[in-house]
Amino acid sequence: MEKREWLIAQIDSGKYAGLSWENRERTTFKIPWKHAAKQDYRQSEDAALFKAWAVYKGKFREGRDKADPSAWKTRLRCALNKSTDFQEVPERSQLDISEPYKVYHIVEDTERPTGRTADLKLSLSLSLSLSLSLSLSAHPSFSLQAEIMRTETLQTLKNLKEPQQFLEPQEELPAHRLQVCLLYHGLLVQKVISSSPEGCFILQGSAPVGSERIYGPCAAHKLFFPRVDVTPLPLGIGQAMSCLLPHLEKGVLVWVAPDGVFIKRFCQGRVYWYGPLAQYSNKPNKLERERTCKLLDIHIFLQELHRYLQGGGPRPRYEIDLCFGEEFPDATQPKSKKLITAQVSPMTSVYPTALSTIHTLL
């Protein structure tokens, strides 16, 4: 029985609470998705479908193997995400309610891409799965999920009739790599790639790490704002920047974590941003001082990439723009006219794989 037929049979059986059709056409369904950490989590009910999938695939034998609900759930999630029969509909999912669920659409043959485009899209999805598993493997808490993703994706590659058509997965890159481009009035004045697990400080003075006698020296990469007097700038701009820079002494700290990119503002000067998780696209997004803000979510990025490859969404974005001292986004003034801006891009293997391959699909 194929994956598609197996899951449809489970929906129709009515055996699993919360697993049901969402529309009359039976093309969209809800699947319960409660986290094991929730207080009211009941393994016998909330993990029943994931367990059934593990049994069906021969990954769990009752009475012989140790129960592992987290691994069961990961296996089914990976199977759904890699399958061309299913497409997640995240905007209709509800994960923050008492009985959370995800929504998936069953892809019909008429909705599928054909020919070489389909080959490239499948290749990219498989390459991303392998790249993501390599990135996650650097983090001990994600090692199980990484191993499951790698094993099942490699098995899919082995089953392809013409494997030479497909892309080779990228080799592992350091999980914390971060590229930062610093611009003065639209002019690139500094570009660095940080590999520090502690992230990258963008600042004017000393990094705010508290007492180094207790915590030791700050291990984050430090990117200092270049002096204004050695940068060719239009008349009057240099003076304005000289007034702004002292307010950026303690700067911001940006870092890459297993689930995305984060930032924390320490400086007195205001900092604004725009990126994949920004609340507004046409008015300023302000960073609150000494409060961690998530700039990018890796799982949302992969979902958006999947929708893009299926022709159902825009090209996903993973670059983040920062603007120091001036409101941003700003409908009255382009980014190139702002005094000090920075573009931050994660450089773990997932993102370059997607970026370097998408252009072949256009």
C-alpha positions in Angstrom: 0.0 0.0 0.0 1.4 3.4 -1.0 1.8 6.2 1.6 -1.1 8.2 0.1 -3.5 5.2 0.2 -2.4 4.3 3.7 -3.0 7.7 5.2 -6.4 8.1 3.4 -7.4 4.8 4.9 -6.5 6.0 8.4 -8.5 9.2 7.9 -11.5 7.2 6.8 -11.2 4.7 9.6 -12.1 7.2 12.3 -9.8 5.4 14.7 -7.6 8.5 15.5 -9.0 11.5 17.4 -8.5 14.7 15.5 -7.5 13.1 12.2 -10.3 14.1 9.8 -11.2 15.6 6.4 -11.4 19.4 6.4 -13.4 19.8 3.3 -16.2 18.0 1.4 -14.0 17.3 -1.6 -11.7 15.2 0.7 -8.6 16.9 -0.6 -7.5 18.6 2.6 -7.2 17.0 6.1 -6.3 17.8 9.6 -3.8 15.8 11.5 -3.4 16.1 15.4 0.0 17.6 16.3 0.3 17.8 20.1 3.7 18.2 21.6 4.9 15.6 24.1 5.8 18.4 26.5 2.2 19.6 27.0 0.8 18.8 30.4 -2.3 17.0 29.0 -0.3 14.8 26.5 -1.5 11.2 26.4 0.8 8.9 24.5 -1.8 6.2 23.9 -4.0 8.8 22.0 -1.8 11.6 20.9 1.0 9.4 19.5 -1.3 6.7 18.1 -1.2 7.7 14.4 2.6 8.2 14.5 3.0 4.8 16.1 0.8 3.2 13.5 3.1 4.7 10.8 6.2 3.4 12.5 4.6 -0.1 12.7 3.5 0.0 9.1 7.0 1.0 7.9 8.6 -1.7 10.1 10.4 0.8 12.3 8.6 -0.3 15.5 7.8 -3.8 16.8 5.4 -4.0 19.7 7.0 -5.8 22.7 10.5 -5.8 21.1 11.4 -2.1 20.5 11.4 0.7 23.0 8.5 3.2 22.6 9.8 6.5 21.2 6.9 8.9 20.3 9.2 11.7 19.3 10.9 9.5 16.7 7.5 8.2 15.4 6.3 11.8 14.9 9.6 12.8 13.2 9.3 9.9 10.8 5.8 10.8 9.7 6.6 14.5 9.4 9.6 13.7 7.2 7.5 11.3 5.1 4.8 13.9 4.5 7.3 16.7 3.8 9.3 14.7 1.2 6.2 13.2 -0.5 4.9 14.8 -3.7 1.4 13.5 -2.7 1.1 16.0 0.2 1.6 19.7 0.6 1.4 21.4 4.0 -1.0 24.4 4.4 0.7 26.2 7.3 -1.6 29.2 7.2 -4.6 26.9 8.1 -2.7 24.9 10.8 -3.4 25.7 14.5 -0.4 24.8 16.7 -1.0 27.1 19.7 -4.4 25.7 20.8 -5.2 23.1 23.4 -5.7 20.4 20.7 -3.2 21.6 18.0 -3.2 20.2 14.5 -1.6 20.6 11.1 -3.4 20.9 7.7 -2.2 19.1 4.6 -3.5 19.1 1.0 -3.5 16.0 -1.1 -1.9 16.9 -4.4 -3.8 15.7 -7.5 -2.0 14.6 -10.7 -3.2 17.7 -12.5 -1.4 19.9 -9.9 2.0 18.2 -10.3 4.8 19.8 -12.4 6.0 17.6 -15.3 9.2 17.0 -17.2 12.6 18.3 -16.2 11.2 21.0 -14.0 9.6 18.3 -11.8 12.9 16.4 -11.7 14.8 19.5 -10.6 12.2 20.3 -8.0 12.3 16.9 -6.5 16.1 17.0 -6.6 16.1 20.3 -4.7 13.7 19.0 -2.0 15.8 15.9 -1.5 19.0 17.9 -1.4 17.5 20.3 1.1 16.5 17.4 3.3 20.0 16.0 3.4 21.5 19.4 3.9 19.2 20.2 6.8 20.0 16.8 8.4 23.7 17.6 8.1 23.2 21.0 9.7 21.1 19.6 12.5 23.5 16.9 13.2 25.9 19.5 14.7 23.5 19.9 17.6 23.2 16.9 20.0 19.6 17.6 20.8 18.7 17.2 17.1 20.8 14.2 16.4 17.9 11.7 16.3 15.8 13.8 13.9 18.8 14.4 11.7 19.6 10.7 11.5 16.0 9.9 10.6 15.9 12.5 7.9 19.2 11.4 6.4 18.2 7.7 6.4 14.8 8.1 4.8 16.0 10.7 2.2 18.9 8.4 1.1 16.4 5.6 0.7 14.3 7.7 -1.5 17.3 8.6 -3.7 18.1 4.9 -4.0 14.6 4.1 -5.2 14.8 6.7 -8.1 15.0 5.2 -11.6 17.4 7.8 -12.9 19.5 9.0 -10.0 22.0 10.8 -12.3 19.4 13.5 -12.9 19.4 14.6 -9.4 21.6 17.0 -7.5 24.3 15.9 -5.1 23.7 17.1 -1.5 26.1 19.8 -0.3 28.8 18.8 2.2 28.2 20.0 5.7 29.0 23.6 6.5 29.6 24.9 10.0 26.1 25.3 11.6 26.8 28.8 12.9 28.1 30.5 9.7 26.6 34.0 9.2 27.4 36.6 6.5 27.1 40.2 7.5 27.4 43.1 4.9 27.7 46.6 6.4 26.7 49.6 4.3 27.0 53.3 4.7 24.5 55.3 2.7 24.1 52.3 0.3 27.9 51.8 -0.1 29.4 48.4 1.1 32.1 49.2 3.6 32.6 45.8 5.4 31.7 42.2 4.7 32.5 39.3 7.0 31.5 35.7 7.5 31.3 34.7 11.1 31.6 31.0 12.2 31.5 31.6 16.0 28.8 29.7 17.8 28.3 32.9 19.9 27.3 34.8 16.8 28.4 38.2 15.5 28.4 41.6 17.3 27.9 44.6 15.1 29.0 47.5 17.3 30.9 50.7 17.8 32.6 50.1 21.1 33.0 47.2 23.5 30.8 44.1 23.6 28.3 44.1 26.6 29.1 40.7 28.1 28.8 41.6 31.8 31.7 40.7 34.1 34.5 38.9 32.1 36.0 37.8 35.4 33.0 35.5 35.9 32.0 34.6 32.3 35.4 34.9 30.5 36.0 37.0 27.3 33.2 37.3 24.7 33.7 34.7 22.0 31.4 36.3 19.5 32.9 37.7 16.3 33.1 41.5 16.5 32.3 43.6 13.5 33.1 47.3 14.3 31.6 50.2 12.3 34.4 51.7 10.2 35.5 55.3 10.8 33.4 57.8 8.8 36.4 59.9 7.8 38.0 57.1 5.8 34.8 56.3 3.8 33.9 58.3 0.7 30.4 59.8 1.5 28.3 62.6 0.0 28.6 66.0 1.6 26.8 66.3 4.9 26.2 62.5 5.3 29.5 62.0 7.2 28.5 64.5 9.8 25.1 62.9 10.4 26.8 59.5 10.7 29.3 60.9 13.2 26.4 62.0 15.4 24.7 58.5 15.1 27.6 56.2 15.7 28.2 57.1 19.4 24.6 55.8 20.1 25.5 52.4 18.7 28.4 51.7 21.0 27.1 48.4 22.4 25.5 47.4 19.1 23.5 44.3 18.4 24.3 40.6 18.6 23.1 38.3 15.8 23.4 34.5 15.9 22.3 31.3 14.2 20.6 28.6 16.2 19.3 25.2 15.0 15.8 26.6 14.4 16.7 29.9 12.9 18.4 33.3 13.3 18.1 35.6 16.3 19.2 39.1 17.4 19.5 41.1 20.6 19.9 44.9 20.7 22.2 46.3 23.4 22.8 49.8 22.1 20.9 53.0 23.1 20.4 53.9 19.5 17.2 52.5 17.9 17.5 49.6 15.4 14.9 48.6 12.9 14.7 45.5 10.7 12.9 43.7 7.9 13.0 40.0 7.1 11.0 36.8 6.8 9.3 37.1 10.2 8.9 40.9 10.3 5.4 42.0 11.4 5.2 44.8 8.9 6.4 45.2 5.3 5.3 48.8 4.7 6.1 50.4 8.1 8.9 50.2 10.7 9.8 47.0 12.7 11.6 48.1 15.8 13.9 45.9 17.9 13.3 46.3 21.6 16.4 46.8 23.8 17.9 43.7 25.5 15.1 41.5 24.2 15.8 38.5 22.0 14.0 38.6 18.7 13.7 35.8 16.2 14.4 37.0 12.7 14.1 33.8 10.7 12.5 30.3 11.3 14.2 27.5 9.4 11.0 25.3 9.3 8.9 28.2 7.9 11.6 28.8 5.3 11.5 25.2 4.1 7.6 25.2 4.1 7.7 28.4 2.0 10.3 26.9 -0.3 8.1 23.8 -0.8 5.1 26.0 -1.7 7.2 28.0 -4.1 8.4 24.8 -5.9 4.8 23.7 -6.2 3.9 27.1 -7.8 1.8 28.2 -4.8 3.8 31.0 -3.3 6.6 33.6 -3.8 10.3 32.8 -3.7 11.3 32.4 -0.1 13.6 35.0 1.5 16.3 34.4 4.1 18.2 37.6 4.1 17.6 40.1 6.9 18.0 43.9 6.7 19.0 46.0 9.7 18.8 49.8 9.8 20.5 51.7 12.6 19.0 55.0 13.9 16.4 55.4 11.2 12.9 53.9 10.8 12.7 51.0 8.4 11.0 49.9 6.2 10.3 53.4 5.1 8.0 54.2 2.2 9.4 57.7 1.9 13.1 56.7 1.5 14.8 53.7 -0.1 17.3 51.5 1.9 20.2 52.8 -0.2 19.6 56.3 1.3 19.7 55.2 4.9 22.8 56.2 6.9 23.8 52.8 8.3 22.3 49.4 7.2 23.4 45.8 7.3 22.3 42.7 5.5 22.5 39.4 7.5 22.3 36.0 5.8 22.7 32.5 7.5 25.3 30.4 5.6 24.5 26.9 6.9 24.1 24.4 4.1 20.3 24.6 3.8 20.2 28.1 2.5 22.9 28.2 -0.1 21.6 24.9 -1.5 18.2 26.5 -2.1 19.6 29.8 -3.4 22.0 28.2 -5.9 19.5 25.8 -7.3 16.3 27.8 -7.5 17.5 29.8 -10.6 17.6 26.5 -12.6 13.8 26.2 -12.1 13.0 29.6 -13.6 
